[in-house]
Amino acid sequence: MEVLLKEPSEHSHVPDPDRLHLIRLKNEIKSRGASSDEGASTILFDVLRTIPLTITTDLPTNDALLQTIRCERPAMQLDHNGRLPLILRQTDRGESFILYEDDSMVIFTCDKDLSVFKQLNLLK
């Protein structure tokens, strides 16, 4: 049996164990971004709490990590009539958020905003 030994090249270096933490961090934020409804910042800061402090200098910026999470999110699809989905048509309190909608234009506002505008004489 022949054994082939190769001498290390100038480019050879020891593996960096901190790199493994970076890869795990990116994989975790991508998988949670694609599968959960949590906010992007919630996901990011939950994952950042689990990494060792020694790799913080190698991390991308928070904005870059947040963008990674947002890119993994599935795009909102229009309903069968070509209209916005219900989640975009209502506020968090369940109020209607669309004042007017047709094929070429959507006007977003809720009744509370309209009443404030009327009190301030911004609407006639």
C-alpha positions as CSV (number, residue, x, y, z in Angstrom):
1,M,0.0,0.0,0.0
2,E,1.3,3.4,-1.0
3,V,0.9,6.4,1.2
4,L,0.9,9.8,-0.4
5,L,2.1,12.6,1.8
6,K,1.8,16.1,0.6
7,E,3.8,18.9,2.1
8,P,1.9,21.9,3.4
9,S,1.8,24.8,1.0
10,E,2.4,28.4,2.0
11,H,-1.4,28.9,2.1
12,S,-2.0,26.1,4.6
13,H,-3.2,27.2,8.0
14,V,-4.8,25.8,11.0
15,P,-8.6,25.7,11.0
16,D,-10.2,28.6,12.8
17,P,-12.7,27.4,15.4
18,D,-14.3,30.8,15.6
19,R,-15.3,30.5,12.0
20,L,-17.5,27.6,12.9
21,H,-19.5,29.9,15.3
22,L,-20.0,32.5,12.5
23,I,-21.3,29.8,10.1
24,R,-23.7,28.5,12.8
25,L,-24.9,32.0,13.6
26,K,-25.7,32.7,9.9
27,N,-27.4,29.4,9.5
28,E,-29.5,30.0,12.6
29,I,-30.7,33.4,11.6
30,K,-31.5,32.2,8.1
31,S,-33.5,29.2,9.3
32,R,-35.4,31.3,11.9
33,G,-36.0,34.1,9.4
34,A,-37.5,31.7,7.0
35,S,-39.6,29.7,9.4
36,S,-40.8,32.0,12.2
37,D,-43.0,35.1,12.5
38,E,-40.7,36.8,15.0
39,G,-39.4,40.2,14.2
40,A,-36.0,40.3,12.5
41,S,-34.4,42.2,15.5
42,T,-35.8,39.7,18.0
43,I,-34.2,36.8,16.0
44,L,-30.9,38.6,15.7
45,F,-30.5,39.6,19.3
46,D,-31.6,36.1,20.5
47,V,-29.0,34.5,18.4
48,L,-26.3,37.0,19.2
49,R,-26.7,36.2,22.9
50,T,-25.6,32.6,22.3
51,I,-22.2,33.3,20.6
52,P,-18.9,33.7,22.3
53,L,-17.6,37.2,22.7
54,T,-14.3,36.3,21.0
55,I,-16.0,36.3,17.6
56,T,-17.8,39.7,17.8
57,T,-15.0,41.4,15.9
58,D,-15.5,39.0,13.0
59,L,-19.3,39.5,12.8
60,P,-20.9,41.4,9.9
61,T,-22.8,44.6,10.9
62,N,-26.2,44.3,12.6
63,D,-27.8,45.9,9.5
64,A,-26.2,43.2,7.2
65,L,-27.5,40.4,9.5
66,L,-31.0,42.0,9.7
67,Q,-31.0,42.1,5.9
68,T,-30.0,38.5,5.7
69,I,-33.1,37.6,7.9
70,R,-35.4,39.8,5.7
71,C,-34.1,38.1,2.5
72,E,-35.0,34.7,3.9
73,R,-38.6,35.8,4.6
74,P,-41.2,34.6,2.0
75,A,-42.7,37.5,0.0
76,M,-46.3,38.4,0.7
77,Q,-48.6,37.1,-2.0
78,L,-51.7,38.8,-3.4
79,D,-55.0,37.1,-2.8
80,H,-57.0,35.4,-5.7
81,N,-58.5,38.8,-6.7
82,G,-55.1,40.4,-6.9
83,R,-55.6,42.4,-3.7
84,L,-53.3,42.7,-0.7
85,P,-53.5,40.0,2.0
86,L,-55.6,40.5,5.1
87,I,-52.4,41.0,7.3
88,L,-51.6,44.2,5.3
89,R,-55.2,45.4,5.1
90,Q,-55.7,45.7,8.9
91,T,-53.8,47.4,11.8
92,D,-52.5,45.4,14.8
93,R,-55.8,46.4,16.5
94,G,-57.9,44.9,13.8
95,E,-59.0,48.2,12.2
96,S,-59.3,48.5,8.5
97,F,-56.1,50.2,7.1
98,I,-57.2,50.7,3.5
99,L,-59.3,53.8,2.7
100,Y,-59.5,53.2,-1.0
101,E,-58.2,50.5,-3.4
102,D,-58.6,49.9,-7.1
103,D,-56.4,48.3,-9.8
104,S,-54.0,51.3,-10.0
105,M,-54.0,52.8,-6.5
106,V,-54.2,52.0,-2.8
107,I,-54.7,54.6,-0.1
108,F,-53.6,53.5,3.3
109,T,-55.1,55.1,6.5
110,C,-57.3,54.2,9.4
111,D,-60.4,55.9,10.7
112,K,-58.5,57.2,13.7
113,D,-56.0,59.0,11.5
114,L,-58.9,60.6,9.5
115,S,-60.5,61.9,12.7
116,V,-57.2,63.5,13.8
117,F,-56.9,65.1,10.4
118,K,-60.4,66.5,10.7
119,Q,-59.8,67.9,14.2
120,L,-56.7,69.7,12.9
121,N,-58.7,71.0,10.0
122,L,-56.4,69.3,7.6
123,L,-59.4,67.7,5.8
124,K,-62.4,69.6,4.7
